[in-house]
Each structure stands twice: as structure tokens, then as C-alpha cells.
Amino acid sequence: MAGSSPFWGTHLPPQVGGRRLGWEVVAGQMPVQLAVARRAHEASEVDDLGRRAHETAARLSRALTAARDLVDVPAWAPSMPGRLLAEVGEYTDVVIDRLLGKMRSNQAASSELIAMCELVVELQRCRSEQQLIMADERIRILTAAQRSDSMLGSQLDVDAVLERAAAVACRVCGLDRSMIFRMGNGYLHAASTYFTDHDEWAAQCHAHAEVHPVDLSARPLEAEMVRRRLPALMTDTLHDPQAFKPIVHRIRTSSYVAIPVLVNGKVTVTLHLDAYFRGREVDAGDRDTAAVFASSLGRALERAFTAEQLRSQRAALSELIRDTNRDLAMLAGESTVLTDASPTACATTTEPHRWVGTPATSVRQIGHQALASLTRREMEVLELMTTGATNVEIAQRFFVAEGTVKTHVKRILRKLNVGNRGQAVAMYHRCTSR
């Protein structure tokens, strides 16, 4: 999704200084604003950054205005609004070079030389302060990413965690758009999409991504990231033949970071972020910050997946209890039938279970024989079913297609002569429990 500048701040008016440099000056309004944080987690820290940015912007504006009276500098306007903060620094470097060039040419009067020396020193100080503010802002965002566990909340539903994570990722990483994908059957399936202040566009792009899952076997850019389980910085994606065009072209992203999210040591989810609305490319710092956030997301997903597994196990145990009660009722009914010799009693006795009239030991024996008929892979699938694993999770475990797992499950149900997964799990527990 969306390296130039790691600078985050508000967009600036389109001119600087008292003369026309491609910007318009508004009386009483600061023409340059540096690194004003958009969101605050630590108010004092953000206030300090804002104060420093305001002071540096005022000094820079005055120095650039004074420089226009001493040297001829080119008119300038930012190529993209989101790159203004980076490009104003580059423009400052041009002005410094012009001042130094005139000083070396001996074309300036002695009074002008003193003024130009003072301006060069002031502009270099402003540039240094600008770079320090940029570094401090990056550190602040990285620290926020490290504290993101609490921001993800305590939900124990996987879908809810992913939905919240897309928005939180943009906030703590200082980026604009995020997409989260779930791994399944060799594809990345869209799970959650968030565009800052552009909900409708996000919904449209998410719907498009749902019908265009990323095929990892075609070796798109994401394939290497997933294989090596390492954060990646994707650049020039609009022209890279390995970029997944159906999504990249739809959302018009020129660069983005892609992060694998590990859950219990496996890549289960991938996180993708860019800086589209800021109009800048993402860089290695964005990638590393997003990787810190991905660690928090992985922990949140581990809790949610564990909760889902426990809920599935509880359902399986409930099914086992129901089957056990039914077997007990069946045995009680059998006892009545055996002690009543009348043909009428035998004829009217109902059959609550397919094994009515079969002693408990025989029921267990039948179950053992059914389990023994399973192949090794079918037994492995059944054992994973008892943990609450879904077909998708089983497919990922064995690196096979989900359809293959479905076939295994159907054969297991047929061989065990049961109607659903819960009954299969119940039979497994009945026959393997001591």
C-alpha cells in the first residue's frame, strides 16, 4: 500500500515567507508547520513536539524570507501535499547552497557576507532541529506501537479483533490505510479494511479484495514475506510485475509495508499499511513500527483463537454428554426389554439410538472397530477435530487444500456411522477415554 520522509504532520499552506515561493502567505498564520502530531497518547510529549515544531517553523520562515533578499532562489511548490515537510527541507538545502555559492564568488559586499553567514547558520540549525523532530516523532510512534496491546482490547472473537486491529494499526503506526488478510488454502483472504476518514472507499476496496484473494502459489510480492516470516517494504508496486495487480491497482498504492502476523509460531494473518493520504512513500521505519504492532496483534489473536478452540471443545463435550446420557437411557431401556418376555413389550420398545439392545462393552467395541478403519491421515484429522480445529486450520496444518480436508471429514463420518462432527468427536472421546 503506501521511502521518502518519515515525517508525519499537518499539511501546510502552499507558500512560505514574505515573497512568492509557490506558497501564499496569510497574515498572522504560520506558513510552515513541522511534525504536529495527529493523535496523542502522552499529552506532554505531544505538546512538546508541537511547541518545538511551531518554533522551528517560525524561525525557518523568517530565514527563508531574508534569504530571498540576498540571493536569487527558485520558486518552489511541493510535488505532493503529503511530501511538503520533506521537500521544504530539501528546498532549504538549495537555499543554503545558493548562499554559500554567492559567498564563495566574492560578489557580495562585506555587510551582505555577514548577513549571509548568519542566515546559513540559522538555516542549518533549523534543518537540524527539523530532523530531530522527525526522529522524535518516529520514536513516539514506535513507543505507541509497543503499547498497543491495551488498544486492541480484550475481545475473544477473532473477527472482532481483526476489525478493530485495522483501525488501531493506522493510529499507532502513523499511517493512513490498512488491510488485513487471513491465510487459507494457499491464498490471502481479505478480513478487514480501514481507510482513515474514507469508510465508503474502504468498503468498496474490501469487497473487491474479497473476490480477488491473493494467490501465493503465483509468487506475488507477499509470497516471500510469508515464506520467510519477515516484515517487508514493497516499493514501486504500481509497476512491479510481481505486485498483485487486482488489489494494488484498485487502491492505487505505490508502496506499502506487509507484515506477517504469527499466531503460535505460524503465519495466520498478514497486515498491510500505506501512507496514501499523506502522499508519501512508506519507508523502513514504517515497516519496523508496523512489525512491533504486529507482535501485539499476534498475542491478541492467540487469545482469541484459544477462546474459539475452547468454545468448540465445550460444544464437543456437550455433545459427548448428550450421547452418554442417551446411551445410559438406551441401556436402561434394554434392561426393561430383557425382563419383559411379552412380545408386545418388545414390539413397542422405541430405539433412541442405532445401537439399542447392544451392551455398553459392545458399543465401545464397535467404536474401536470404526476408529481402526480410519487411515492414518483420517485419524490425524479426527484428532485435530477434537481440539476444535476448523477445516481451514486443518488444511494449513497439513499444507493441503480445504477441499481435501472436507473429503477426509466426510469419510470419517461415514466410517464412524455418525451424522456430524460433534458425534465423531464424542465417539473418539468415548473410545479413547479410560
C-alpha positions as CSV (number, residue, x, y, z in Angstrom):
1,M,0.0,0.0,0.0
2,A,1.9,3.0,0.5
3,G,10.5,5.8,1.0
4,S,11.0,9.3,1.4
5,S,10.3,11.1,4.5
6,P,9.3,9.5,7.8
7,F,7.7,12.8,8.8
8,W,4.1,13.0,10.0
9,G,2.4,16.3,10.4
10,T,-0.4,18.5,9.2
11,H,-0.4,19.7,5.6
12,L,1.0,23.2,5.1
13,P,-0.3,26.3,3.3
14,P,1.0,26.4,-0.3
15,Q,3.6,29.2,0.2
16,V,6.4,30.3,2.6
17,G,8.0,33.6,3.6
18,G,7.1,37.1,2.6
19,R,7.8,36.6,-1.1
20,R,6.2,34.3,-3.5
21,L,7.9,30.9,-3.5
22,G,5.0,28.9,-4.7
23,W,3.1,29.4,-1.4
24,E,0.6,32.0,-0.3
25,V,1.3,33.9,2.9
26,V,-1.7,34.6,5.2
27,A,-1.2,37.4,7.7
28,G,-0.9,36.0,11.3
29,Q,-0.8,32.4,10.1
30,M,2.2,30.2,10.4
31,P,3.3,29.3,6.8
32,V,5.3,26.2,7.9
33,Q,4.2,23.6,10.4
34,L,6.5,20.8,11.4
35,A,5.7,17.4,12.8
36,V,2.5,18.4,14.6
37,A,1.3,15.0,16.0
38,R,-2.2,14.0,14.8
39,R,-3.0,11.8,17.8
40,A,-1.8,11.9,21.4
41,H,-1.2,9.1,23.8
42,E,1.1,11.1,26.1
43,A,-0.2,14.7,26.1
44,S,3.0,16.3,27.5
45,E,5.2,14.5,24.9
46,V,3.0,15.6,22.0
47,D,2.7,19.1,23.3
48,D,6.4,19.4,23.5
49,L,6.8,18.2,19.9
50,G,4.1,20.6,18.8
51,R,5.8,23.6,20.5
52,R,9.2,22.7,19.1
53,A,7.7,22.3,15.6
54,H,5.9,25.7,15.9
55,E,9.1,27.5,17.0
56,T,11.2,25.9,14.3
57,A,8.7,26.7,11.6
58,A,8.7,30.4,12.6
59,R,12.5,30.5,12.5
60,L,12.6,28.8,9.2
61,S,10.0,31.0,7.6
62,R,11.9,34.2,8.7
63,A,15.2,32.8,7.5
64,L,13.9,31.8,4.1
65,T,12.2,35.3,3.7
66,A,15.5,37.0,4.5
67,A,17.4,34.8,2.1
68,R,15.2,36.0,-0.8
69,D,16.6,39.5,-0.3
70,L,20.2,38.3,-0.7
71,V,20.2,35.6,-3.3
72,D,18.1,34.5,-6.3
73,V,16.4,31.3,-5.3
74,P,13.9,29.3,-7.5
75,A,10.2,29.4,-6.9
76,W,9.1,26.2,-5.4
77,A,5.9,24.3,-4.6
78,P,5.7,20.8,-3.2
79,S,5.1,18.0,-5.7
80,M,2.6,16.4,-3.4
81,P,1.0,17.9,-0.3
82,G,2.0,15.0,1.9
83,R,5.7,15.4,1.0
84,L,5.8,19.1,1.8
85,L,7.5,18.6,5.1
86,A,10.3,16.6,3.5
87,E,10.6,18.8,0.4
88,V,10.7,22.1,2.4
89,G,13.9,20.6,4.0
90,E,15.3,19.8,0.5
91,Y,14.4,23.3,-0.6
92,T,16.2,24.7,2.4
93,D,19.3,22.9,1.4
94,V,19.0,24.5,-2.1
95,V,18.8,28.0,-0.5
96,I,21.9,27.2,1.7
97,D,23.9,26.1,-1.4
98,R,22.9,29.4,-3.2
99,L,24.0,31.5,-0.2
100,L,27.4,29.6,0.0
101,G,27.9,29.9,-3.7
102,K,27.5,33.7,-3.6
103,M,29.8,33.9,-0.6
104,R,32.5,32.0,-2.5
105,S,32.1,34.0,-5.6
106,N,33.2,37.2,-3.9
107,Q,30.2,39.0,-5.4
108,A,28.8,40.1,-2.1
109,A,29.6,43.2,-0.1
110,S,31.1,42.7,3.3
111,S,27.8,43.6,5.0
112,E,26.0,41.1,2.9
113,L,28.6,38.4,3.7
114,I,27.9,38.8,7.4
115,A,24.2,38.6,6.9
116,M,24.6,35.5,4.6
117,C,26.8,33.8,7.2
118,E,24.2,34.3,9.9
119,L,21.5,33.0,7.5
120,V,23.4,29.9,6.6
121,V,24.0,29.1,10.3
122,E,20.3,29.7,11.1
123,L,19.0,27.6,8.2
124,Q,21.4,24.8,9.1
125,R,20.1,24.9,12.7
126,C,16.5,24.8,11.5
127,R,17.3,21.8,9.3
128,S,19.0,20.0,12.2
129,E,16.1,20.7,14.5
130,Q,13.6,19.6,11.8
131,Q,15.5,16.3,11.6
132,L,15.5,15.9,15.4
133,I,11.7,16.5,15.5
134,M,11.3,13.9,12.7
135,A,13.3,11.4,14.7
136,D,11.5,12.1,18.0
137,E,8.1,11.7,16.2
138,R,9.2,8.3,14.9
139,I,10.3,7.2,18.4
140,R,6.9,8.4,19.8
141,I,5.0,6.4,17.2
142,L,7.2,3.3,17.8
143,T,6.6,3.6,21.5
144,A,2.9,3.8,20.9
145,A,3.1,0.6,18.8
146,Q,4.8,-1.1,21.7
147,R,1.9,-0.1,24.0
148,S,-0.8,-1.3,21.5
149,D,-1.8,-4.4,23.5
150,S,-4.3,-2.4,25.5
151,M,-5.5,-0.6,22.5
152,L,-6.5,-3.8,20.8
153,G,-8.9,-4.5,23.7
154,S,-9.8,-7.8,25.3
155,Q,-12.2,-9.3,22.8
156,L,-12.1,-13.0,22.4
157,D,-13.7,-13.2,18.9
158,V,-11.2,-13.4,16.0
159,D,-13.3,-11.4,13.6
160,A,-13.8,-8.6,16.1
161,V,-10.1,-8.5,16.9
162,L,-9.2,-8.2,13.2
163,E,-11.9,-5.5,12.6
164,R,-10.5,-3.4,15.5
165,A,-6.9,-4.0,14.6
166,A,-7.2,-2.4,11.1
167,A,-8.1,0.9,12.6
168,V,-5.7,0.7,15.5
169,A,-2.8,-0.1,13.2
170,C,-3.2,3.1,11.3
171,R,-3.5,5.1,14.5
172,V,-0.4,3.7,16.3
173,C,1.8,3.4,13.2
174,G,1.1,6.9,11.9
175,L,-0.2,5.6,8.6
176,D,-3.4,6.1,6.6
177,R,-4.8,2.8,5.2
178,S,-4.6,-0.8,6.4
179,M,-5.8,-4.1,5.1
180,I,-5.6,-7.4,7.0
181,F,-5.7,-10.8,5.3
182,R,-6.2,-14.3,6.7
183,M,-4.2,-17.2,5.4
184,G,-6.1,-20.1,3.9
185,N,-5.6,-22.8,1.2
186,G,-2.6,-21.0,-0.2
187,Y,-4.4,-17.7,-0.5
188,L,-4.6,-14.4,1.4
189,H,-8.3,-13.7,2.0
190,A,-9.4,-10.1,2.9
191,A,-10.5,-10.0,6.5
192,S,-10.6,-6.3,7.5
193,T,-10.0,-2.9,5.7
194,Y,-9.7,0.6,7.2
195,F,-9.0,3.9,5.3
196,T,-8.7,6.9,7.6
197,D,-11.8,9.1,7.1
198,H,-12.8,7.2,3.9
199,D,-15.2,4.5,5.1
200,E,-17.1,4.1,1.8
201,W,-14.0,3.7,-0.3
202,A,-12.6,1.2,2.2
203,A,-15.8,-0.8,2.0
204,Q,-15.6,-0.9,-1.8
205,C,-12.0,-1.9,-1.9
206,H,-12.7,-4.6,0.7
207,A,-15.5,-6.1,-1.3
208,H,-13.2,-6.1,-4.4
209,A,-10.4,-7.8,-2.4
210,E,-12.9,-10.5,-1.2
211,V,-13.5,-11.7,-4.7
212,H,-9.8,-11.4,-5.6
213,P,-7.9,-13.4,-3.0
214,V,-4.1,-13.2,-3.3
215,D,-2.8,-16.5,-4.8
216,L,0.5,-17.2,-3.1
217,S,1.4,-20.0,-5.5
218,A,1.7,-17.4,-8.2
219,R,4.6,-15.9,-6.2
220,P,3.4,-12.3,-5.7
221,L,5.4,-10.0,-3.5
222,E,3.7,-11.4,-0.4
223,A,4.8,-14.9,-1.1
224,E,8.4,-14.3,0.0
225,M,7.3,-12.3,3.0
226,V,5.1,-15.2,4.2
227,R,7.7,-17.9,3.4
228,R,10.4,-16.2,5.3
229,R,8.1,-14.8,8.0
230,L,9.8,-11.4,7.9
231,P,8.3,-7.8,7.6
232,A,8.7,-6.4,4.1
233,L,8.7,-3.0,2.4
234,M,7.1,-3.1,-1.0
235,T,8.1,-0.2,-3.4
236,D,7.1,0.8,-6.9
237,T,4.2,-1.6,-6.7
238,L,2.2,0.0,-9.5
239,H,4.9,-1.1,-11.9
240,D,6.3,-4.2,-10.3
241,P,5.2,-7.3,-12.2
242,Q,5.1,-9.3,-9.0
243,A,2.7,-7.0,-7.3
244,F,-0.8,-8.3,-7.0
245,K,-2.4,-6.1,-9.6
246,P,-6.1,-6.6,-8.8
247,I,-5.7,-5.1,-5.4
248,V,-2.7,-2.8,-5.9
249,H,-4.3,-1.0,-8.9
250,R,-7.7,-0.9,-7.3
251,I,-6.4,1.0,-4.2
252,R,-3.8,2.9,-6.2
253,T,-0.9,2.3,-3.8
254,S,2.6,2.9,-4.9
255,S,4.3,1.4,-1.9
256,Y,3.3,-0.3,1.3
257,V,4.6,-2.4,4.2
258,A,3.5,-6.0,4.6
259,I,3.9,-7.8,7.9
260,P,3.3,-11.4,8.7
261,V,1.4,-11.9,12.0
262,L,2.5,-15.0,13.8
263,V,0.0,-16.9,15.9
264,N,1.5,-19.8,17.9
265,G,4.5,-19.7,15.6
266,K,2.6,-19.8,12.3
267,V,1.7,-17.1,9.8
268,T,-2.0,-16.8,10.2
269,V,-2.7,-13.2,9.3
270,T,-0.9,-10.6,7.2
271,L,-1.0,-6.8,7.8
272,H,-0.6,-4.2,5.0
273,L,-0.3,-0.5,5.5
274,D,0.5,2.6,3.4
275,A,0.6,6.5,3.7
276,Y,-1.7,7.2,0.7
277,F,-3.5,10.3,2.0
278,R,-0.2,11.8,3.2
279,G,1.0,11.5,-0.4
280,R,4.3,10.0,0.6
281,E,6.0,6.6,0.3
282,V,6.4,4.4,3.3
283,D,9.9,3.6,4.4
284,A,11.9,1.1,6.5
285,G,10.9,2.9,9.7
286,D,7.2,2.4,8.9
287,R,7.9,-1.3,8.3
288,D,9.7,-1.7,11.6
289,T,7.0,0.2,13.5
290,A,4.3,-1.9,11.9
291,A,6.2,-5.1,12.9
292,V,6.1,-4.0,16.5
293,F,2.4,-3.6,16.3
294,A,2.0,-7.0,14.6
295,S,3.5,-8.6,17.6
296,S,0.7,-7.2,19.8
297,L,-1.8,-8.3,17.2
298,G,-0.4,-11.8,17.2
299,R,-0.8,-12.0,21.0
300,A,-4.4,-10.7,20.8
301,L,-5.2,-13.3,18.1
302,E,-3.6,-16.1,20.1
303,R,-6.1,-15.3,22.9
304,A,-9.0,-15.1,20.5
305,F,-8.1,-18.4,18.7
306,T,-7.7,-20.1,22.1
307,A,-11.1,-18.9,23.2
308,E,-12.6,-20.2,20.0
309,Q,-10.9,-23.5,20.4
310,L,-12.2,-23.8,24.0
311,R,-15.7,-22.9,22.8
312,S,-15.5,-25.7,20.2
313,Q,-14.3,-28.1,22.8
314,R,-17.1,-27.2,25.1
315,A,-19.6,-27.9,22.3
316,A,-17.9,-31.3,21.6
317,L,-18.1,-32.1,25.3
318,S,-21.7,-31.1,25.4
319,E,-22.4,-33.5,22.5
320,L,-20.4,-36.2,24.3
321,I,-22.6,-35.7,27.5
322,R,-25.8,-35.9,25.4
323,D,-24.5,-39.1,23.7
324,T,-23.6,-40.6,27.1
325,N,-27.0,-39.8,28.6
326,R,-28.6,-41.3,25.5
327,D,-26.5,-44.5,25.9
328,L,-27.5,-44.7,29.5
329,A,-31.1,-44.3,28.6
330,M,-30.7,-46.9,25.9
331,L,-29.2,-49.4,28.4
332,A,-32.0,-48.8,30.9
333,G,-34.5,-49.4,28.1
334,E,-32.7,-52.6,27.1
335,S,-32.9,-53.9,30.7
336,T,-36.7,-53.4,30.6
337,V,-37.0,-55.2,27.3
338,L,-34.9,-58.2,28.6
339,T,-37.0,-58.7,31.7
340,D,-40.3,-58.4,29.9
341,A,-41.0,-61.6,28.0
342,S,-44.1,-60.4,26.3
343,P,-43.8,-60.0,22.5
344,T,-45.9,-56.8,22.8
345,A,-43.4,-55.1,25.1
346,C,-40.6,-55.9,22.7
347,A,-42.5,-54.7,19.7
348,T,-43.4,-51.3,21.3
349,T,-40.0,-50.5,22.7
350,T,-38.5,-47.5,20.9
351,E,-34.9,-47.2,19.7
352,P,-33.4,-43.9,21.0
353,H,-30.0,-44.9,19.4
354,R,-28.8,-47.0,16.5
355,W,-27.2,-49.3,19.0
356,V,-30.3,-50.1,21.0
357,G,-30.0,-53.6,22.5
358,T,-26.2,-53.5,22.4
359,P,-24.4,-53.8,25.7
360,A,-22.1,-51.0,26.7
361,T,-19.0,-53.1,26.2
362,S,-20.2,-53.9,22.6
363,V,-20.8,-50.2,21.9
364,R,-17.2,-49.4,22.9
365,Q,-16.0,-52.4,20.8
366,I,-17.9,-51.2,17.7
367,G,-16.4,-47.7,18.2
368,H,-12.9,-49.2,18.4
369,Q,-13.5,-51.1,15.2
370,A,-14.8,-48.0,13.5
371,L,-11.7,-46.0,14.6
372,A,-9.5,-48.8,13.4
373,S,-11.0,-48.5,9.9
374,L,-9.7,-44.9,9.6
375,T,-6.5,-44.3,7.7
376,R,-3.5,-42.6,9.4
377,R,-4.4,-39.2,7.9
378,E,-8.1,-39.6,8.7
379,M,-7.1,-40.3,12.3
380,E,-4.9,-37.2,12.4
381,V,-7.7,-35.1,11.0
382,L,-10.1,-36.6,13.6
383,E,-7.7,-35.8,16.4
384,L,-7.4,-32.2,15.2
385,M,-11.2,-32.1,15.1
386,T,-11.3,-32.9,18.8
387,T,-9.3,-29.8,19.5
388,G,-11.9,-27.6,17.8
389,A,-9.8,-27.0,14.7
390,T,-11.7,-25.8,11.6
391,N,-11.3,-27.3,8.1
392,V,-9.2,-24.2,7.2
393,E,-6.9,-24.7,10.2
394,I,-6.5,-28.4,9.5
395,A,-5.7,-27.6,5.8
396,Q,-3.0,-25.2,6.9
397,R,-1.6,-27.7,9.4
398,F,-1.1,-30.4,6.6
399,F,-0.5,-27.9,3.7
400,V,-3.4,-29.2,1.7
401,A,-6.5,-27.7,0.2
402,E,-9.6,-27.2,2.3
403,G,-11.5,-29.4,-0.1
404,T,-9.1,-32.2,0.7
405,V,-9.9,-31.8,4.4
406,K,-13.7,-31.8,3.7
407,T,-13.3,-35.1,1.8
408,H,-11.4,-36.6,4.8
409,V,-14.2,-35.4,7.2
410,K,-16.9,-37.0,5.0
411,R,-15.1,-40.3,5.0
412,I,-14.6,-40.1,8.8
413,L,-18.3,-39.5,9.4
414,R,-19.2,-42.4,7.0
415,K,-16.8,-44.9,8.6
416,L,-17.9,-44.0,12.1
417,N,-21.5,-44.1,11.1
418,V,-22.3,-40.7,12.6
419,G,-24.1,-37.7,11.4
420,N,-21.9,-34.8,12.3
421,R,-18.5,-33.7,13.6
422,G,-19.7,-33.5,17.2
423,Q,-20.8,-37.1,17.2
424,A,-17.5,-38.1,15.7
425,V,-15.6,-36.3,18.4
426,A,-17.9,-37.8,21.0
427,M,-17.2,-41.3,19.7
428,Y,-13.4,-40.6,19.8
429,H,-13.6,-39.5,23.4
430,R,-15.8,-42.4,24.4
431,C,-13.4,-45.0,22.8
432,T,-10.1,-43.4,24.0
433,S,-11.1,-42.4,27.5
434,R,-10.1,-44.8,30.2
